[in-house]
Amino acid sequence: MTDFRIGHGYDVHALDDGLRLVLGGVEIPHAKGCVAHSDGDVAIHALCDALLGAAALGDIGLHFPDSSDEFRGIDSRILLRRVAALLRKKGYAIGNVDCTIRMQRPKLRPYIDRMREALAADLGIDADRVSVKATTTEQLGFEGREEGVSVSAVALIFRP
């Protein structure tokens, strides 16, 4: 029998003026970016948590603590590649992943396909196994007030 596992991840970052906005491995032009220890790619952080959770390997903070200078300003794609390698080392393959980004502005549709390609490359899977969706919160909550961005992610992994 194949050993299937499902994991869920969630992350939030505040937005502030003049910072880079990186989502799903893609830099997006915008007046605000994520406040973070790393590059602030909240989509990748949620995805790492989903993958690690599926394998019962803790969370992103356990593996890449924000108290470590080693990870200050790091490209989150490096972290995602390390998580994928850890899963492979433990005998897991990645079935598929799905992320939902909640952010009022900017409109993310023009960047979704590039995000899917970047995430797929880092995970070592085909892009048709990577889903990225974006939604606003109809100007409600911290996302709607443009104070922050949140992402939820799910991942299916398995041991063949």
BAFI-3210 file (N, C-alpha, C; in Angstrom, 3 decimals, decimal comma, padded with zeros to 6 digits):
// residues 160
n [1|2|3|4|5|6|7|8|9|10|11|12|13|14|15|16|17|18|19|20|21|22|23|24|25|26|27|28|29|30|31|32|33|34|35|36|37|38|39|40|41|42|43|44|45|46|47|48|49|50|51|52|53|54|55|56|57|58|59|60|61|62|63|64|65|66|67|68|69|70|71|72|73|74|75|76|77|78|79|80|81|82|83|84|85|86|87|88|89|90|91|92|93|94|95|96|97|98|99|100|101|102|103|104|105|106|107|108|109|110|111|112|113|114|115|116|117|118|119|120|121|122|123|124|125|126|127|128|129|130|131|132|133|134|135|136|137|138|139|140|141|142|143|144|145|146|147|148|149|150|151|152|153|154|155|156|157|158|159|160]
n.u [000,833|000,500|001,931|000,285|000,305|-000,960|-000,440|-000,793|-000,239|000,277|000,843|001,702|002,533|003,396|002,890|004,901|005,910|008,142|009,564|010,713|008,453|007,949|006,571|005,787|008,248|008,619|009,425|007,451|006,356|005,544|004,351|004,560|006,086|006,907|007,466|010,099|012,418|013,749|013,573|010,916|008,970|005,983|004,294|005,962|006,849|004,507|004,057|006,354|005,823|003,508|004,526|006,524|004,893|003,255|005,018|005,473|007,609|008,017|008,154|008,735|010,101|011,498|013,411|014,616|015,354|014,238|015,878|018,416|021,340|022,193|020,011|019,125|017,682|017,652|016,971|013,899|013,379|015,586|015,210|012,877|013,837|015,578|013,781|012,358|014,438|014,991|012,610|012,785|015,060|013,986|012,458|010,119|007,909|006,641|003,305|001,264|000,788|-000,930|-001,701|-003,137|-003,264|-003,909|-004,607|-005,090|-004,146|-001,266|-003,010|-002,673|-002,900|-001,416|001,047|000,840|001,314|004,101|004,841|003,929|005,610|008,148|007,915|007,418|009,842|011,621|010,641|010,964|009,012|006,366|004,799|002,050|001,313|001,260|-000,582|-001,565|-003,399|-005,089|-006,682|-008,759|-009,801|-012,103|-011,721|-011,784|-010,584|-007,043|-005,699|-007,371|-007,212|-004,725|-002,565|-001,213|-000,336|-001,602|-001,178|-002,388|-001,600|-001,631|-000,382|000,312|002,028|003,919|005,023|006,343]
n.v [-001,179|002,214|004,914|007,599|011,065|014,069|017,523|020,713|024,184|027,507|030,960|034,318|037,638|040,957|043,940|046,555|049,843|050,320|047,903|044,786|042,748|039,468|036,598|033,225|032,688|034,661|037,953|040,772|043,782|046,386|048,823|048,108|045,642|042,481|042,333|040,804|038,256|036,714|036,717|037,102|035,614|034,692|032,791|030,634|030,036|029,110|026,893|025,340|024,701|023,142|020,925|019,953|019,425|017,385|015,260|014,990|016,449|018,703|022,295|025,231|027,086|025,481|024,242|026,362|028,745|032,033|033,375|032,975|034,165|033,011|032,713|035,228|037,439|035,493|033,851|032,498|030,396|028,782|027,638|026,156|024,313|022,922|021,764|020,082|018,350|017,180|015,762|013,911|012,531|011,255|009,415|010,200|011,258|014,046|014,601|016,573|020,153|022,959|026,333|029,203|032,583|035,424|038,667|042,105|043,993|043,924|042,980|039,590|037,739|038,058|036,966|034,393|032,016|032,108|031,831|029,217|027,752|028,357|027,305|024,602|023,911|024,165|022,214|019,957|018,796|018,414|021,298|021,036|019,899|021,790|024,209|027,557|030,052|033,201|035,597|038,341|039,935|041,289|043,844|043,477|042,833|042,408|041,830|042,986|045,656|046,166|045,744|043,426|040,134|036,876|033,333|030,144|026,704|023,456|020,122|017,075|014,215|011,193|007,825|005,751]
n.w [000,000|-000,782|000,980|001,742|002,534|003,918|004,203|005,836|005,536|006,775|006,577|007,472|006,687|007,539|005,624|004,280|003,279|000,533|000,546|-000,935|-002,813|-002,854|-004,080|-004,217|-005,354|-007,215|-008,045|-007,563|-008,870|-006,702|-004,384|-001,754|000,394|001,946|005,428|006,957|008,150|006,287|002,697|002,760|001,402|001,618|000,469|-000,224|002,336|003,625|002,012|002,518|005,212|004,863|003,446|005,215|007,416|006,399|006,360|009,009|010,121|011,626|011,504|009,433|011,006|012,791|011,181|009,823|011,554|012,473|014,110|013,385|011,856|009,533|007,881|007,335|005,146|003,185|000,075|-000,331|-002,025|-001,884|000,615|000,101|-001,777|-000,117|001,691|-000,073|-000,797|001,691|002,104|-000,024|000,846|003,047|001,788|000,516|-002,104|-003,920|-004,447|-005,186|-004,862|-003,429|-003,273|-001,721|-002,034|-000,150|-000,664|-001,068|-003,002|-005,165|-008,216|-008,832|-010,863|-013,362|-012,657|-011,790|-013,380|-013,696|-011,021|-010,534|-012,246|-011,145|-008,523|-009,131|-010,388|-008,224|-006,521|-007,995|-009,593|-012,051|-013,500|-013,707|-011,376|-009,501|-007,958|-007,816|-006,399|-006,201|-004,157|-003,194|-000,159|-000,282|000,711|003,437|006,761|007,734|005,356|003,446|004,174|003,329|004,995|005,348|004,099|003,565|003,351|002,573|002,355|000,925|000,788|-000,838|-000,178|-000,747|-000,130|-002,388]
ca.u [000,000|001,226|001,804|-000,076|000,249|-001,408|-000,012|-001,365|000,626|-000,317|001,789|001,264|003,556|002,973|003,388|005,370|006,349|009,529|010,196|010,458|007,355|008,282|005,540|005,937|009,521|008,579|009,386|006,301|006,445|004,490|004,854|004,772|006,614|006,757|008,396|010,514|013,830|014,236|013,034|009,502|008,065|004,972|003,755|006,907|006,878|003,330|004,258|007,330|005,121|002,617|005,347|007,119|003,811|002,812|005,999|005,633|008,988|008,036|007,746|009,814|010,871|012,384|014,505|015,243|014,895|014,446|016,878|019,722|021,866|022,359|018,823|018,761|017,604|017,812|015,983|013,073|013,451|016,627|014,574|011,960|014,648|016,087|012,657|012,114|015,540|014,776|011,536|013,329|015,956|013,121|011,753|008,849|007,756|005,590|002,205|000,855|000,679|-001,944|-001,552|-004,073|-002,702|-004,938|-003,971|-005,977|-003,440|-001,683|-003,625|-001,605|-003,126|-000,331|002,258|000,536|001,993|005,523|004,951|003,771|006,835|009,252|007,704|007,598|011,276|012,257|010,150|011,330|007,800|005,780|003,972|000,636|001,103|001,365|-001,678|-001,474|-004,589|-005,032|-007,989|-008,806|-010,743|-013,166|-011,316|-012,018|-009,455|-005,728|-005,366|-008,183|-006,688|-003,372|-001,588|-000,476|-000,698|-001,605|-001,207|-002,577|-001,097|-001,769|000,540|000,176|003,282|003,712|006,156|005,924]
ca.v [000,000|003,472|005,733|008,972|012,006|015,412|018,550|022,050|025,264|028,846|031,976|035,707|038,663|042,350|044,689|047,907|050,599|050,304|046,583|043,898|041,796|038,209|035,587|032,034|032,726|035,687|039,327|041,464|045,222|046,910|049,836|047,471|044,294|041,768|042,512|039,437|037,951|036,229|037,571|037,312|034,936|034,064|031,619|029,531|029,665|028,271|025,634|024,561|024,163|022,063|019,758|019,432|018,881|016,114|014,239|015,079|016,888|020,010|023,427|026,001|027,709|024,473|023,967|027,612|029,709|033,447|033,903|032,641|035,057|032,226|032,828|036,643|037,868|034,359|033,573|031,391|029,260|027,899|026,881|025,189|023,228|022,116|020,957|019,017|017,384|016,460|014,792|012,831|011,748|010,435|008,446|010,727|011,978|015,058|014,355|017,890|021,225|023,967|027,523|030,310|033,839|036,422|039,982|043,020|044,490|044,090|041,821|038,612|036,850|038,063|036,336|033,040|030,965|032,159|031,235|027,761|027,228|028,479|026,334|023,261|023,688|023,968|020,966|018,841|018,169|019,119|022,455|020,665|019,424|022,972|025,159|028,809|030,875|034,460|036,194|039,482|039,688|042,294|044,959|043,131|042,304|043,008|041,733|043,981|046,993|046,177|045,717|042,170|039,086|035,541|032,233|028,783|025,732|022,032|019,290|015,625|013,493|009,750|006,898|004,732]
ca.w [000,000|-000,830|002,179|001,396|003,645|003,554|005,142|005,680|006,003|006,794|007,008|007,377|006,843|007,428|004,467|004,582|002,110|000,091|000,616|-002,079|-002,710|-003,514|-003,821|-005,049|-006,051|-008,266|-007,545|-008,134|-008,639|-005,842|-003,453|-000,455|000,409|003,205|006,541|007,278|008,383|004,992|001,640|003,067|000,466|002,463|-000,235|-000,041|003,756|003,878|001,301|003,306|006,376|004,415|003,109|006,447|008,226|005,823|006,742|010,466|010,336|012,257|010,677|008,831|012,074|013,359|010,246|009,380|012,562|012,160|015,046|012,828|010,822|008,304|007,040|007,174|003,754|002,269|-000,954|000,175|-002,952|-001,336|001,700|-000,502|-002,354|001,009|002,187|-001,056|-000,675|002,944|001,871|-000,853|001,709|003,911|000,952|000,027|-003,366|-003,827|-005,376|-005,672|-003,869|-003,758|-002,423|-001,906|-001,550|000,152|-000,727|-001,775|-004,177|-006,550|-008,851|-008,988|-012,009|-014,360|-012,133|-011,303|-014,151|-013,340|-009,686|-010,668|-012,862|-010,186|-007,446|-009,697|-010,588|-006,923|-005,939|-008,865|-010,112|-013,190|-013,151|-013,586|-010,007|-008,652|-008,112|-007,079|-006,586|-005,456|-003,915|-002,288|000,934|-000,442|001,558|004,835|007,512|007,509|003,941|002,742|004,490|002,760|006,085|005,301|003,149|004,159|002,390|003,058|001,388|001,228|000,020|-000,794|-000,401|-000,626|-000,291|-003,385]
c.u [000,882|000,919|001,560|-000,139|-000,158|-000,942|-000,648|-000,372|-000,098|000,756|001,224|002,497|002,902|003,570|003,845|005,897|007,827|010,251|009,866|009,267|007,716|007,239|005,743|007,203|009,615|008,534|008,313|006,429|005,250|005,121|005,178|005,340|006,504|007,873|008,793|012,008|014,482|013,769|011,527|008,529|007,078|004,376|004,678|006,954|005,691|003,494|005,279|006,654|004,192|003,412|005,965|006,053|003,331|003,743|006,236|007,060|009,060|007,591|008,974|010,706|011,837|013,624|015,300|014,845|015,210|015,382|018,302|020,131|022,061|021,194|018,366|018,816|017,671|016,657|015,191|013,044|014,528|016,034|013,650|012,735|015,200|014,989|012,379|013,196|015,401|013,687|012,040|014,241|015,166|012,272|010,427|008,989|006,616|004,545|001,736|000,800|-000,329|-001,823|-002,645|-003,485|-003,844|-004,264|-004,862|-005,371|-001,984|-002,429|-002,512|-001,751|-001,982|000,923|002,073|001,294|003,493|005,755|004,881|005,038|008,004|009,124|007,925|009,079|011,961|011,854|010,548|010,122|007,298|004,870|002,496|000,310|001,159|000,214|-001,394|-002,702|-004,424|-006,444|-007,818|-009,714|-011,839|-012,982|-011,612|-010,736|-008,132|-005,295|-006,101|-007,739|-005,255|-002,295|-000,729|-001,003|-000,670|-001,718|-001,503|-002,132|-001,403|-000,833|000,209|001,540|003,001|005,045|005,683|006,098]
c.v [001,248|004,292|007,182|009,823|013,376|016,383|019,885|023,069|026,589|029,818|033,349|036,595|040,032|042,939|046,059|048,537|050,370|048,979|045,781|042,993|040,575|037,190|034,409|032,047|033,786|037,063|040,092|042,957|045,711|047,903|049,252|046,072|043,713|042,089|041,105|039,356|037,504|037,212|037,785|036,629|034,071|032,819|030,416|029,099|028,769|026,901|024,750|023,935|023,016|020,788|019,128|018,795|017,530|014,975|014,201|015,454|018,289|021,102|024,197|026,653|026,756|024,284|025,212|028,738|031,159|034,131|033,675|033,632|034,339|032,448|034,271|037,001|036,745|034,283|032,350|030,203|028,276|027,033|025,811|024,020|022,319|021,235|019,806|017,948|016,551|015,404|013,614|011,926|010,813|009,443|008,917|011,330|012,969|014,782|015,652|018,869|022,251|025,109|028,532|031,543|034,821|037,779|040,903|043,521|044,078|042,863|040,838|037,714|036,881|037,304|034,858|031,960|030,940|031,574|029,714|027,124|027,257|027,433|024,912|022,943|023,399|022,657|019,743|018,081|018,978|020,246|022,101|020,024|020,566|023,914|026,376|029,626|032,140|035,001|037,441|039,095|040,751|043,453|044,738|042,612|042,960|042,908|042,818|045,407|047,175|046,315|044,462|041,247|037,762|034,500|030,948|027,843|024,329|021,262|017,830|015,038|012,011|009,025|005,827|003,310]
c.w [000,000|000,422|001,771|002,653|003,122|004,631|004,812|006,227|005,914|007,250|006,714|007,476|006,737|006,156|004,928|003,300|001,824|000,174|-000,643|-001,781|-003,547|-003,092|-004,771|-005,873|-007,133|-007,614|-008,311|-007,846|-007,809|-004,873|-002,084|-000,630|001,804|004,195|006,996|007,535|007,076|003,919|001,793|002,132|001,249|001,800|-000,052|001,412|004,103|003,218|002,024|004,520|005,995|004,137|004,352|007,333|007,719|006,232|008,248|010,842|010,933|011,308|010,214|009,900|012,749|012,487|009,862|010,330|012,190|013,154|014,519|011,743|009,492|007,343|006,834|005,684|002,736|001,272|-000,497|-000,766|-002,500|-000,230|001,133|-001,111|-001,251|001,593|001,231|-000,967|000,595|002,777|001,036|-000,020|002,627|003,104|000,392|-001,360|-003,169|-004,901|-006,009|-004,509|-004,371|-002,759|-002,755|-001,233|-001,350|000,283|-001,548|-003,083|-004,090|-007,052|-009,206|-010,207|-013,029|-013,925|-011,761|-012,065|-013,861|-011,955|-009,777|-011,235|-011,881|-009,077|-007,941|-009,877|-009,257|-006,277|-006,757|-009,373|-011,306|-012,714|-013,033|-012,240|-008,996|-008,967|-007,237|-007,434|-005,773|-005,304|-003,060|-001,133|000,925|000,518|003,044|005,468|007,153|006,057|003,151|002,988|003,988|003,830|006,039|004,228|003,897|003,054|003,133|001,941|001,873|000,304|000,220|-001,087|-000,252|-000,685|-001,253|-002,880]
res [m|t|d|f|r|i|g|h|g|y|d|v|h|a|l|d|d|g|l|r|l|v|l|g|g|v|e|i|p|h|a|k|g|c|v|a|h|s|d|g|d|v|a|i|h|a|l|c|d|a|l|l|g|a|a|a|l|g|d|i|g|l|h|f|p|d|s|s|d|e|f|r|g|i|d|s|r|i|l|l|r|r|v|a|a|l|l|r|k|k|g|y|a|i|g|n|v|d|c|t|i|r|m|q|r|p|k|l|r|p|y|i|d|r|m|r|e|a|l|a|a|d|l|g|i|d|a|d|r|v|s|v|k|a|t|t|t|e|q|l|g|f|e|g|r|e|e|g|v|s|v|s|a|v|a|l|i|f|r|p]
***
